Amino acid sequence: MSTSSLLLQNVRPMGKPACDLLIEHGCIAAMGTSLNTPEGTERIDGLGQLLLPGLIESHTHLDKTLWGQDWYVNEVGNQLVDKINNERAYRAQAQHDSASQSLRMAREFLALGTTRIRSHADVDTEIGIQHVAGLLQTRADMAPWQDIQVVAFPQSGLLQRKGTAQLLDESLAMGADVLGGLDPCAIDLDPAQSLNVLFEIAERHNKPLDIHLHEPGDMGAFSLKLILDRTEAHGLQNKVVISHGFCLGDVSDAQCSALLARMAKLGVSLVTSAPPSRIVPPLGACQRAGVPMAGGNDGIRDTWSPYGRPDMLERAMFIGMRYNLRRDDEVEQALHCVTHAGAAVCGFADYGLTPGSRADLVLVPAQTPAHAVAARPVRSLVIANGQIVAREGKLLLE
């Protein structure tokens, strides 16, 4: 359902006093009381509910999801390489359709209020660029309502499978938004060469980088230092994101502080899924150092893990639980990871609840932002790019 002019009445932006919000041509035109509205403006009574900006998923894998399919019986080993090899075998056997599955998941996200997504898409020598192509199709299909950034991601490694670098080149040339990377020590076994190749591709295409760094302790810190060196040498300040960054929670406080200080200086950000099974980067230290941290689900119900839902309020809750955030102002930090921090880290423009921002809005029956995170109630209304796209958790798009 769409309208050129829409007035949301009696809503509480981020829990502040109730006001009205006027939407015109896909943007927030005005906020306040007794607003002048054009003739024919549609009016919706928000009933004093909490109004949030559209939620942001900063790290997921839409191309991999098995959401909506028969249950996948997971018998894979515990090592990262086990999961990579198992996934490759499954894809070959099942003829996984990344386009239809990513579209299914993107729509589920939208129904629950997520209007911006950064999704990685696997690139390797067996599937080529099929997953990138599938995700680019989903990006186009959802473009009227949802921004999707596509990351060309070498899930099987960059150096270990000859020809992967060329496929990443091709993926960026065909429209992928971001270049992905993966564990230059643990997977590629040659961190200097791995990062040299990766950063040269990024610089050639003038694309930002988002690098999965699962490596623990000193190994991860060594890789992170090399990444920071190349960020500076290639002039990619404010264009590099570290996903996971487990090593930052697995080194001495002094070593962590030094890495975070350099990350802040170079504009290198973090994304966490706040997994309960791994050491995570210290949120407080990141905040004090000025390193933004966004939140994401990582994979959702795929061959890697049976867990996850396309609900960013739930992910905010998991972030809050993982970091032991209990006070209301602390829980709001978890919400920040899936709202404004996500926009800043991923570079999504025109975001927020101020006039001039794109009208991506979520109406929630909750008293405060912390209440919304803890209770994760059904979203009463979702507006994306100024259009009503969901009510009571149900998508209205055909």
Secondary structure, 3 states (H helix, E strand, C coil): CCCCEEEEEEEEECCCCCEEEEEECCEEEEEECCCCCCCCCEEEECCCCEEEECEEEEEECHHHCCCCCCCCCCCCCCCHHHHHHHHHHHHHHHCCCHHHHHHHHHHHHHHCCEEEEEEEEECECCCECHHHHHHHHHHHHHCCCCEEEEEEECCCCCCCCCCHHHHHHHHHHCCCCEEEEECCCCCCCCHHHHHHHHHHHHHHHCCCEEEEECCCHHHHHHHHHHHHHHHHHCCCCCCEEEEECHHHHCCCHHHHHHHHHHHHHHCCEEEECCCCCCCCCCHHHHHHHCCCEEECCECCCCCCCCCCCCCHHHHHHHHHHHCCCCCHHHHHHHHHHCCHHHHHHHCCCCCCCCCCCECCEEEECCCCHHHHHHHCCCCCEEEECCEEEEECCEECCC
